[in-house]
């Protein structure tokens, strides 16, 4: 067994009205990848913030190399050797790779004590070469891909001589090839004796890259063990206290008349000649790899982006929205992929977020009717089973899954006829995924037409009545549910279909 590096015992954290952590245990060993598993709201984020000096624990102990730890701030944690790489990379986009890596711990010339940029650039080059990254030290971070930014953060961790590297959903926005590059670097860190705490909702990643696991549920320690000795079903039962027999609880819905028809819709440089029809009560799935153009199509339908060609018919009439407000007037709702930047206003309360699209009907003479606003918030917040200390708390205090529920509640409150869902279960846990799937199926059964975009093929197969497959801006196939075939769908997503197939 590898040497124990970090030990947590009886860790507790209280917030007003909430017990976020309750006597949690964690043992992290050098040269191991340790999966930290749990639903959104299980306590993972709180634990990470304690380990990185953002929060101070209410009780319990943390030791590293047998020595007790107590952090005053995040810098304290970094200097101890604990570094976190978050799902959303926190970097200075207008600064160079070198400047980002050495931000907060600059190298100084031994004689003049001035910042030694020559030494920092040379060391950055060494770190990038060590990670086999083809990135120049002077490159501005804004010019890097999401994957490259994650790699630069790993290089920064190495520059800090980190002993424990925390990776929080590091693959959520990466392509398959970029994920493989990340795995290579994780294995390299293992060989160097680093301990990696790996947080992911994707079980295939956990079984691919992790050695050991710990499961949290409702802020409590549930269990741990070696990944090779467990199964997905075992972990799910630990996460939620029950098994999920039906991950995709699709209800039968009556697919009625056509509500939207898209013909040869195009946007220069993004997609071309996209055609499909959508019916009331139908869940129309859109599947494709990164860069397929699915999101761009939906942004155009919702009036965010302008088309260059093609037509959209709504109820048989031409529809050419000049902005989202026109789409909303026609009963179209849009749950975006990036919930934190486009779905919710993090510094605003849950209630304000939910009622935002309905302000016109909740105001009189420019003054919001607080009683009606609270009634709307409570109705749709409870419908989505949002877990929070109260409707007044800010959205940034919620877990990712609960933030997504706020976005869904916001749009359902507008009583939409058409609901666009762009990656609705991205970055949320398995139980919340099942809840979202059940909710989507329920909406379709009530006659709402759903456009479901997903990069997860099982989600498209499990939830859709029909699937539109895209590759590099083209529709390469359209499959009826009765003809779903994983291999054929993947071929179409890879662009191997020479002409559009209707199966």
KOLLUM-971037 format. One record per residue (C-alpha): residue number from 1; residue in one letter; x, y, z. Coordinates in nm, 4 decimals. Layout:
BEGIN
NUM  A  X  Y  Z
...
***
This chain:
BEGIN
1  X  0.0000  0.0000  0.0000
2  X  0.1249  0.3463  -0.0887
3  X  0.2348  0.5946  0.1760
4  X  -0.0448  0.8001  0.3338
5  X  0.0010  1.1655  0.2443
6  X  -0.3194  1.3447  0.3511
7  X  -0.5582  1.2396  0.6263
8  X  -0.8947  1.3952  0.7163
9  X  -1.0832  1.2850  1.0269
10  X  -1.4248  1.3928  1.1619
11  X  -1.4320  1.7011  0.9376
12  X  -1.7404  1.9150  0.9995
13  X  -1.8616  2.2406  0.8462
14  X  -2.1694  2.4392  0.9471
15  X  -2.3348  2.7218  0.7555
16  X  -2.6443  2.9062  0.8814
17  X  -2.9226  2.6493  0.8616
18  X  -2.7067  2.3894  0.6845
19  X  -2.4681  2.1190  0.7986
20  X  -2.2551  2.0912  0.4833
21  X  -2.0108  1.8326  0.6232
22  X  -2.0761  1.5923  0.9077
23  X  -1.7764  1.3955  1.0434
24  X  -1.6232  1.3241  0.7037
25  X  -1.3184  1.0977  0.6636
26  X  -1.0688  1.0871  0.3756
27  X  -0.7311  0.9190  0.3347
28  X  -0.5218  1.0176  0.0318
29  X  -0.2018  0.8327  -0.0606
30  X  0.1001  0.9388  -0.2609
31  X  0.1069  0.8064  -0.6168
32  X  -0.2678  0.7342  -0.6223
33  X  -0.5657  0.8873  -0.7995
34  X  -0.8421  0.9126  -0.5420
35  X  -1.1978  0.9570  -0.6724
36  X  -1.4185  1.1795  -0.4564
37  X  -1.7722  1.0768  -0.5483
38  X  -2.1135  1.2089  -0.4565
39  X  -2.4259  1.3809  -0.5824
40  X  -2.4383  1.7566  -0.6215
41  X  -2.4860  1.8819  -0.2673
42  X  -2.3052  1.5818  -0.1155
43  X  -2.0330  1.8074  0.0279
44  X  -1.7547  1.7643  -0.2285
45  X  -1.7186  2.1356  -0.3066
46  X  -1.7202  2.2296  0.0618
47  X  -1.4484  1.9723  0.1313
48  X  -1.2349  2.1055  -0.1549
49  X  -1.2769  2.4648  -0.0331
50  X  -1.1592  2.3620  0.3126
51  X  -0.8579  2.1812  0.1678
52  X  -0.7677  2.4865  -0.0396
53  X  -0.8049  2.7380  0.2430
54  X  -1.1235  2.9068  0.1195
55  X  -1.3350  2.7821  0.4121
56  X  -1.2309  2.7197  0.7700
57  X  -1.3710  2.3939  0.9160
58  X  -1.6090  2.3943  1.2112
59  X  -1.4481  2.0802  1.3504
60  X  -1.2222  1.7855  1.2742
61  X  -0.8559  1.7462  1.1794
62  X  -0.6456  1.7564  0.8620
63  X  -0.2900  1.6225  0.8583
64  X  -0.0275  1.6007  0.5854
65  X  0.2815  1.3851  0.6305
66  X  0.1626  1.3388  0.9880
67  X  0.1649  1.7128  1.0643
68  X  -0.1635  1.8956  1.1537
69  X  -0.2773  2.1582  0.9047
70  X  -0.4715  2.4792  0.9612
71  X  -0.5012  2.7268  0.6746
72  X  -0.5584  3.0995  0.7148
73  X  -0.6229  3.1480  0.3433
74  X  -0.5787  2.9944  -0.0032
75  X  -0.2138  3.1004  -0.0230
76  X  -0.1487  2.9045  0.2959
77  X  -0.2878  2.5896  0.1345
78  X  -0.0800  2.6388  -0.1804
79  X  0.2384  2.6816  0.0190
80  X  0.1580  2.3585  0.2035
81  X  0.1357  2.1777  -0.1301
82  X  -0.2403  2.1536  -0.2004
83  X  -0.3553  2.2947  -0.5350
84  X  -0.6975  2.2734  -0.7031
85  X  -0.7742  2.2766  -1.0750
86  X  -1.1392  2.3703  -1.1102
87  X  -1.3980  2.2862  -1.3748
88  X  -1.3995  2.6507  -1.4805
89  X  -1.0338  2.7506  -1.5153
90  X  -0.9606  3.0653  -1.3101
91  X  -0.6973  3.2440  -1.5134
92  X  -0.5949  3.5906  -1.6308
93  X  -0.6874  3.5732  -1.9979
94  X  -0.4938  3.8839  -2.1052
95  X  -0.1698  3.7623  -1.9451
96  X  0.0802  3.5106  -2.0815
97  X  0.1221  3.1477  -1.9828
98  X  0.4354  3.2396  -1.7844
99  X  0.2591  3.5217  -1.6000
100  X  -0.0310  3.2942  -1.5082
101  X  0.1908  3.0113  -1.3870
102  X  0.3962  3.2373  -1.1600
103  X  0.1151  3.4674  -1.0454
104  X  0.1482  3.5015  -0.6680
105  X  0.4865  3.3296  -0.6422
106  X  0.7168  3.5150  -0.8785
107  X  1.0847  3.4272  -0.9032
108  X  1.3229  3.7085  -0.8140
109  X  1.6808  3.7696  -0.9138
110  X  1.9064  3.6612  -0.6225
111  X  2.1050  3.9881  -0.6294
112  X  1.8729  4.2643  -0.7471
113  X  1.5523  4.1057  -0.6051
114  X  1.3715  4.2273  -0.9158
115  X  1.1284  3.9950  -1.0906
116  X  1.3383  3.7481  -1.2883
117  X  1.1313  3.7075  -1.6063
118  X  1.4109  3.5266  -1.7850
119  X  1.4205  3.2577  -1.5155
120  X  1.0422  3.2309  -1.5005
121  X  1.0148  3.1932  -1.8785
122  X  1.2865  2.9280  -1.8815
123  X  1.1223  2.7378  -1.5952
124  X  0.7848  2.7625  -1.7692
125  X  0.9407  2.6118  -2.0809
126  X  1.0720  2.3236  -1.8676
127  X  0.7325  2.2629  -1.7093
128  X  0.5545  2.2635  -2.0456
129  X  0.8145  2.0264  -2.1909
130  X  0.7782  1.7991  -1.8875
131  X  0.4067  1.7748  -1.9620
132  X  0.4751  1.7359  -2.3372
133  X  0.2701  2.0459  -2.4157
134  X  0.3277  2.2316  -2.7424
135  X  0.2594  2.5743  -2.5919
136  X  0.4919  2.8769  -2.5932
137  X  0.5532  3.0558  -2.2592
138  X  0.4655  3.3957  -2.4122
139  X  0.1279  3.2820  -2.5492
140  X  -0.1659  3.4782  -2.4100
141  X  -0.4033  3.2497  -2.2200
142  X  -0.7032  3.3912  -2.4084
143  X  -0.5631  3.2239  -2.7211
144  X  -0.5565  2.8767  -2.5622
145  X  -0.8273  2.6120  -2.5803
146  X  -1.0124  2.5005  -2.2658
147  X  -0.7987  2.1853  -2.2563
148  X  -0.4744  2.3827  -2.2870
149  X  -0.5807  2.6110  -2.0028
150  X  -0.6328  2.3079  -1.7807
151  X  -0.2842  2.1865  -1.8729
152  X  -0.1354  2.5254  -1.7854
153  X  -0.3015  2.5034  -1.4441
154  X  -0.1382  2.1640  -1.3974
155  X  0.1953  2.3234  -1.4905
156  X  0.1272  2.5893  -1.2246
157  X  0.0639  2.3153  -0.9690
158  X  0.4020  2.1665  -1.0550
159  X  0.5660  2.5092  -1.0215
160  X  0.4259  2.5234  -0.6679
161  X  0.5738  2.1798  -0.5883
162  X  0.2240  2.0557  -0.5138
163  X  0.1935  1.7273  -0.3267
164  X  -0.1855  1.7028  -0.3633
165  X  -0.3530  1.8067  -0.6897
166  X  -0.7336  1.8352  -0.6830
167  X  -0.9052  1.8030  -1.0235
168  X  -1.2700  1.9091  -1.0193
169  X  -1.4588  1.7835  -1.3286
170  X  -1.1487  1.8436  -1.5448
171  X  -1.2877  1.6757  -1.8590
172  X  -1.6320  1.8388  -1.8770
173  X  -1.5453  2.0553  -2.1800
174  X  -1.2773  1.8382  -2.3436
175  X  -1.2806  1.6340  -2.6623
176  X  -1.1981  1.2619  -2.6541
177  X  -0.8414  1.3279  -2.7676
178  X  -0.7936  1.6007  -2.5058
179  X  -0.9249  1.3665  -2.2361
180  X  -0.6610  1.1111  -2.3357
181  X  -0.3910  1.3806  -2.3045
182  X  -0.5206  1.4631  -1.9565
183  X  -0.5121  1.0945  -1.8571
184  X  -0.1509  1.0778  -1.9746
185  X  -0.0553  1.3716  -1.7547
186  X  -0.2468  1.2306  -1.4552
187  X  -0.0548  0.9022  -1.4887
188  X  0.2677  1.1008  -1.5111
189  X  0.1839  1.2862  -1.1884
190  X  0.1151  0.9498  -1.0224
191  X  0.4586  0.8227  -1.1230
192  X  0.6125  1.1351  -0.9669
193  X  0.4468  1.0485  -0.6360
194  X  0.1777  1.3167  -0.6436
195  X  -0.1610  1.2440  -0.4911
196  X  -0.4563  1.3342  -0.7151
197  X  -0.8086  1.3890  -0.5832
198  X  -1.0272  1.3383  -0.8901
199  X  -1.3874  1.4620  -0.8870
200  X  -1.6084  1.3412  -1.1708
201  X  -1.9676  1.2405  -1.2388
202  X  -1.8540  1.0209  -1.5276
203  X  -1.8166  0.6615  -1.4134
204  X  -1.6126  0.5628  -1.7185
205  X  -1.3493  0.8149  -1.6080
206  X  -1.3460  0.6890  -1.2517
207  X  -1.2920  0.3297  -1.3630
208  X  -1.0350  0.4338  -1.6241
209  X  -0.8050  0.6572  -1.4208
210  X  -0.8762  0.6198  -1.0470
211  X  -0.7244  0.3745  -0.7975
212  X  -0.9303  0.4388  -0.4851
213  X  -1.2608  0.6073  -0.4070
214  X  -1.4530  0.7733  -0.1246
215  X  -1.8275  0.8360  -0.1437
216  X  -2.0085  1.1230  0.0305
217  X  -2.3846  1.1615  0.0667
218  X  -2.5646  1.4585  0.2237
219  X  -2.2386  1.5811  0.3742
220  X  -2.1559  1.2465  0.5351
221  X  -1.8902  0.9837  0.4738
222  X  -2.0562  0.6716  0.3284
223  X  -1.7705  0.4420  0.2321
224  X  -1.4471  0.3854  0.0436
225  X  -1.2501  0.1168  -0.1339
226  X  -1.0396  0.0193  -0.4323
227  X  -1.2018  0.0969  -0.7682
228  X  -1.1041  -0.2423  -0.9086
229  X  -1.3089  -0.4126  -0.6368
230  X  -1.6385  -0.2326  -0.7035
231  X  -1.9009  -0.1741  -0.9747
232  X  -2.0996  0.1202  -1.1045
233  X  -2.4151  -0.0148  -0.9411
234  X  -2.2394  -0.0430  -0.6050
235  X  -2.1220  0.3185  -0.6206
236  X  -2.4634  0.4489  -0.7280
237  X  -2.6277  0.2749  -0.4328
238  X  -2.3744  0.4377  -0.1995
239  X  -2.4268  0.7796  -0.3606
240  X  -2.8046  0.7927  -0.3383
241  X  -2.8983  0.5206  -0.0905
242  X  -3.0869  0.3241  -0.3536
243  X  -3.0371  0.1772  -0.6994
244  X  -3.1516  0.3586  -1.0116
245  X  -3.3227  0.1015  -1.2274
246  X  -3.4492  0.3518  -1.4779
247  X  -3.1930  0.6172  -1.5634
248  X  -3.4082  0.7355  -1.8539
249  X  -3.7692  0.7289  -1.7270
250  X  -3.9285  0.8157  -2.0605
251  X  -4.3060  0.8466  -2.0498
252  X  -4.5295  0.7760  -2.3438
253  X  -4.6453  1.1014  -2.4988
254  X  -4.8896  1.1765  -2.7759
255  X  -4.6877  1.3258  -3.0604
256  X  -4.9310  1.5671  -3.2216
257  X  -4.9183  1.8193  -3.5052
258  X  -4.6038  1.9830  -3.6348
259  X  -4.5166  2.2975  -3.4409
260  X  -4.1847  2.3936  -3.6058
261  X  -4.0241  2.3215  -3.9409
262  X  -3.6641  2.4184  -4.0193
263  X  -3.5543  2.4152  -4.3829
264  X  -3.1969  2.4592  -4.5087
265  X  -3.1032  2.6789  -4.2122
266  X  -2.7470  2.8068  -4.2455
267  X  -2.5018  3.0318  -4.0639
268  X  -2.1712  3.1064  -4.2337
269  X  -1.8837  2.9217  -4.0690
270  X  -2.1060  2.7361  -3.8222
271  X  -2.3609  2.5117  -3.9973
272  X  -2.5288  2.4703  -4.3336
273  X  -2.8558  2.3385  -4.4808
274  X  -2.9982  2.2090  -4.1528
275  X  -3.3521  2.0740  -4.1920
276  X  -3.5855  1.9017  -3.9453
277  X  -3.9404  1.9155  -3.8117
278  X  -4.0609  1.9254  -3.4513
279  X  -4.4010  1.8156  -3.3188
280  X  -4.5961  1.8825  -3.0015
281  X  -4.5109  1.6293  -2.7305
282  X  -4.1953  1.5186  -2.9132
283  X  -3.8425  1.5006  -2.7729
284  X  -3.6130  1.5615  -3.0696
285  X  -3.2543  1.4747  -2.9798
286  X  -2.9486  1.6344  -3.1374
287  X  -2.6244  1.4370  -3.1160
288  X  -2.2749  1.5133  -3.2438
289  X  -1.9172  1.5559  -3.1367
290  X  -1.7584  1.8865  -3.0310
291  X  -1.7821  2.1363  -3.3172
292  X  -2.0828  1.9689  -3.4797
293  X  -2.2808  2.2946  -3.4761
294  X  -2.5746  2.1825  -3.2611
295  X  -2.5606  2.4737  -3.0161
296  X  -2.5224  2.7248  -3.2981
297  X  -2.8419  2.5962  -3.4617
298  X  -3.0339  2.6423  -3.1363
299  X  -2.8915  2.9907  -3.0760
300  X  -3.0158  3.0879  -3.4210
301  X  -3.3652  2.9476  -3.3560
302  X  -3.3789  3.1402  -3.0274
303  X  -3.2731  3.4643  -3.1980
304  X  -2.9320  3.5006  -3.0335
305  X  -2.7450  3.4605  -3.3632
306  X  -2.8518  3.5562  -3.7152
307  X  -2.9015  3.3079  -3.9968
308  X  -2.7360  3.3549  -4.3350
309  X  -2.9913  3.1435  -4.5210
310  X  -3.2872  2.9098  -4.4778
311  X  -3.6292  2.9363  -4.3159
312  X  -3.7992  2.8571  -3.9858
313  X  -4.1745  2.7986  -3.9833
314  X  -4.3626  2.8216  -3.6531
315  X  -4.7211  2.6956  -3.6689
316  X  -4.6787  2.7073  -4.0464
317  X  -4.5844  3.0770  -4.0493
318  X  -4.2383  3.2282  -4.1183
319  X  -4.0448  3.2941  -3.7992
320  X  -3.7397  3.5219  -3.8027
321  X  -3.6633  3.6332  -3.4459
322  X  -3.4578  3.9499  -3.4140
323  X  -3.3654  3.8565  -3.0576
324  X  -3.4493  3.6179  -2.7712
325  X  -3.7381  3.8422  -2.6600
326  X  -3.9232  3.7591  -2.9835
327  X  -3.8602  3.3864  -2.9376
328  X  -3.9893  3.4084  -2.5802
329  X  -4.3060  3.5832  -2.6983
330  X  -4.3691  3.2810  -2.9216
331  X  -4.3352  3.0432  -2.6253
332  X  -3.9775  2.9256  -2.6783
333  X  -3.7508  2.8664  -2.3762
334  X  -3.3745  2.8050  -2.3888
335  X  -3.1705  2.6304  -2.1176
336  X  -2.8087  2.7039  -2.2265
337  X  -2.5092  2.4749  -2.1935
338  X  -2.3084  2.7153  -1.9753
339  X  -2.5453  2.7599  -1.6810
340  X  -2.3040  2.9718  -1.4745
341  X  -2.2402  3.2329  -1.7448
342  X  -2.5648  3.2216  -1.9401
343  X  -2.8235  3.0377  -1.7297
344  X  -2.8193  3.2025  -1.3877
345  X  -2.6949  3.5266  -1.2359
346  X  -2.4826  3.3864  -0.9550
347  X  -2.4928  3.6993  -0.7371
348  X  -2.8736  3.7078  -0.7499
349  X  -3.1139  3.5138  -0.5296
350  X  -3.2849  3.1914  -0.6363
351  X  -3.6192  3.3727  -0.6402
352  X  -3.4950  3.6603  -0.8580
353  X  -3.3428  3.4119  -1.1041
354  X  -3.6609  3.2054  -1.1339
355  X  -3.8915  3.5038  -1.1866
356  X  -3.6614  3.7021  -1.4171
357  X  -3.8365  3.6114  -1.7479
358  X  -4.1751  3.6949  -1.5906
359  X  -4.0955  4.0382  -1.4493
360  X  -4.3327  4.2060  -1.6938
361  X  -4.6316  4.0206  -1.5513
362  X  -4.5134  4.0578  -1.1900
363  X  -4.4649  4.4350  -1.2026
364  X  -4.7078  4.7240  -1.1916
365  X  -4.5958  5.0806  -1.2499
366  X  -4.2379  4.9518  -1.2422
367  X  -4.2713  4.7968  -0.8952
368  X  -4.2502  4.4224  -0.8411
369  X  -4.5339  4.2582  -0.6497
370  X  -4.3250  4.0768  -0.3860
371  X  -4.6104  3.8474  -0.2812
372  X  -4.6748  3.7251  -0.6351
373  X  -4.3020  3.6952  -0.7013
374  X  -4.2606  3.4683  -0.3988
375  X  -4.5628  3.2595  -0.5021
376  X  -4.4087  3.2000  -0.8469
377  X  -4.0686  3.1221  -0.6946
378  X  -4.2146  2.8738  -0.4480
379  X  -4.4331  2.7030  -0.7089
380  X  -4.1589  2.6331  -0.9606
381  X  -3.8760  2.5973  -0.7070
382  X  -4.0679  2.3235  -0.5272
383  X  -4.1671  2.1654  -0.8583
384  X  -3.7953  2.1250  -0.9395
385  X  -3.7136  2.0185  -0.5804
386  X  -3.4383  2.2779  -0.5433
387  X  -3.2395  2.2161  -0.2238
388  X  -3.1367  2.5392  -0.0521
389  X  -3.1514  2.7210  0.2823
390  X  -3.4196  2.9505  0.1394
391  X  -3.5410  3.1200  -0.1788
392  X  -3.3523  3.4351  -0.0798
393  X  -3.0026  3.2810  -0.0925
394  X  -2.7768  3.3623  -0.3877
395  X  -2.7452  3.1114  -0.6719
396  X  -2.3686  3.0871  -0.6251
397  X  -2.4242  2.9100  -0.2913
398  X  -2.5930  2.6169  -0.4687
399  X  -2.4438  2.2978  -0.6047
400  X  -2.4200  2.2596  -0.9823
401  X  -2.7242  2.0338  -0.9931
402  X  -2.9384  2.2785  -0.7988
403  X  -2.8222  2.5677  -1.0174
404  X  -2.9412  2.3683  -1.3181
405  X  -3.2770  2.3153  -1.1481
406  X  -3.3041  2.6928  -1.1021
407  X  -3.2501  2.7414  -1.4772
408  X  -3.5156  2.4801  -1.5571
409  X  -3.7584  2.6342  -1.3076
410  X  -3.7013  2.9758  -1.4650
411  X  -3.8016  2.8602  -1.8116
412  X  -4.0831  2.6283  -1.7082
413  X  -4.2330  2.9271  -1.5305
414  X  -4.2784  3.0959  -1.8700
415  X  -4.5147  2.8135  -1.9763
416  X  -4.3208  2.7372  -2.2987
417  X  -4.4549  2.5558  -2.6031
418  X  -4.1019  2.4670  -2.7168
419  X  -3.8146  2.4038  -2.4749
420  X  -3.4549  2.3976  -2.5979
421  X  -3.2262  2.2036  -2.3620
422  X  -2.8548  2.2344  -2.4407
423  X  -2.6582  1.9716  -2.2422
424  X  -2.9141  1.9817  -1.9551
425  X  -2.7298  1.7205  -1.7445
426  X  -2.3719  1.8366  -1.8041
427  X  -2.1652  1.8244  -1.4848
428  X  -2.4451  1.7011  -1.2577
429  X  -2.4656  1.3781  -1.0617
430  X  -2.6449  1.0599  -1.1553
431  X  -2.9459  1.1110  -0.9273
432  X  -3.0045  1.4679  -1.0463
433  X  -2.9668  1.3460  -1.4042
434  X  -3.2447  1.0940  -1.3474
435  X  -3.4619  1.3694  -1.1948
436  X  -3.3997  1.5994  -1.4933
437  X  -3.4783  1.3148  -1.7350
438  X  -3.8036  1.2425  -1.5542
439  X  -3.8946  1.6106  -1.5612
440  X  -3.8217  1.6407  -1.9362
441  X  -4.0301  1.3333  -2.0076
442  X  -4.3143  1.4783  -1.7994
443  X  -4.3026  1.8054  -1.9969
444  X  -4.3224  1.6176  -2.3269
445  X  -4.6165  1.4122  -2.2003
446  X  -4.7980  1.7438  -2.1401
447  X  -4.7505  1.8454  -2.5034
448  X  -4.4351  2.0588  -2.4795
449  X  -4.2007  2.0077  -2.7746
450  X  -3.8404  1.9522  -2.6594
451  X  -3.5170  2.0059  -2.8522
452  X  -3.2590  1.8047  -2.6544
453  X  -2.8893  1.8584  -2.7304
454  X  -2.6501  1.6127  -2.5683
455  X  -2.2960  1.4843  -2.6107
456  X  -2.3939  1.1702  -2.4198
457  X  -2.5257  0.9123  -2.6626
458  X  -2.7083  0.7069  -2.3924
459  X  -2.9035  1.0227  -2.3012
460  X  -3.0102  1.0799  -2.6621
461  X  -3.1007  0.7124  -2.7077
462  X  -3.2872  0.6960  -2.3774
463  X  -3.4882  1.0169  -2.4038
464  X  -3.5499  1.0980  -2.7697
465  X  -3.8392  1.0085  -2.9986
466  X  -3.6203  1.0954  -3.2951
467  X  -3.2504  1.1890  -3.3240
468  X  -3.0799  1.4375  -3.5576
469  X  -2.7086  1.3600  -3.6016
470  X  -2.4655  1.6376  -3.6950
471  X  -2.1025  1.6517  -3.8039
472  X  -1.9101  1.9740  -3.8689
473  X  -2.2238  2.1765  -3.9337
474  X  -2.4044  1.9200  -4.1483
475  X  -2.6985  1.6949  -4.0660
476  X  -2.5659  1.3513  -4.1558
477  X  -2.8588  1.1363  -4.0412
478  X  -3.2022  1.1440  -3.8800
479  X  -3.3119  0.8320  -3.6898
480  X  -3.6564  0.7333  -3.5653
481  X  -3.6528  0.5810  -3.2147
482  X  -3.7490  0.2401  -3.3536
483  X  -3.4338  0.2445  -3.5693
484  X  -3.1822  0.3706  -3.3110
485  X  -2.8475  0.1970  -3.3617
486  X  -2.5426  0.3090  -3.1625
487  X  -2.2894  0.2076  -3.4261
488  X  -2.4773  0.3778  -3.7102
489  X  -2.5308  0.6918  -3.5044
490  X  -2.1606  0.7138  -3.4180
491  X  -2.0696  0.6670  -3.7853
492  X  -2.2959  0.9576  -3.8728
493  X  -2.1475  1.1699  -3.5901
494  X  -1.7988  1.0987  -3.7251
495  X  -1.9040  1.2116  -4.0727
496  X  -1.8794  0.8684  -4.2313
497  X  -2.2273  0.8972  -4.3852
498  X  -2.1904  1.0388  -4.7367
499  X  -2.5485  1.1625  -4.7556
500  X  -2.8269  1.2344  -4.5108
501  X  -2.9903  0.9119  -4.3931
502  X  -3.3478  0.8969  -4.2704
503  X  -3.3802  0.5749  -4.0744
***
